[in-house]
Amino acid sequence: MVRRALIRSAAAGLLLLLALAAACANMGTADPGPDPAQVRVLVDLKQDRSLFNVFDDTTPYTSWDWGLYLVQGGRNVPLRPGPPQQLKVIHTPRLVRDTVFLAPPGKHTLRLIVQASVGVRQGWTYWPITTVLVNQVFDVELQPGGKTTLRPTEVHSNDRGNLVDPYSVPREKKP
């Protein structure tokens, strides 16, 4: 039963990843301006791979995609890390990053997105299953040449191994 749910979710996850890749390929980075603010992001996340013991095989790594985005006009515009570094398709069991992003000064909404997926094999096909997600919004006022630090505090993990959709993260229930 768990296996069937994971396979159905994997198909939806594959389509989502393809759509995200196509959207990101057409987007540029935000212009930080002549005196950018520095936004330091500290990330330390690990994937519980024991969820995937019911499958024939899994990839020997977790694939991580992450970044910090400036929310403008309903779009997530990527911020550029300084110095440049790889933010997508990082193959490691644990994602540990201390990265500085360059942002334009002013009052902004920033979105930190971190996604982890594991490839599982059922028969001849590998499917990506997304299991860890950070989709956190920060309202900040950045000063020219100023520095601020962000850490994810809202980490969503799917202990059933189903797809976690970055656009429909369940909200906490209010009492």
Secondary structure, DSSP 8 states (H G I E B T S, - for coil): -HHHHHHHHHHHHHHHHHHHHHHHHT-------SS-EEEEEEEEEE--GGGGTTSSEE-SS-EEEEEEEEEETTEEEE-EESS----SSEE-SEEEEEEEEEE-SEEEEEEEEEEEEEEEEETTEEEEEEEEEEEEEEEEEE-TT-EEEE----EEE-TT-----TTS-------
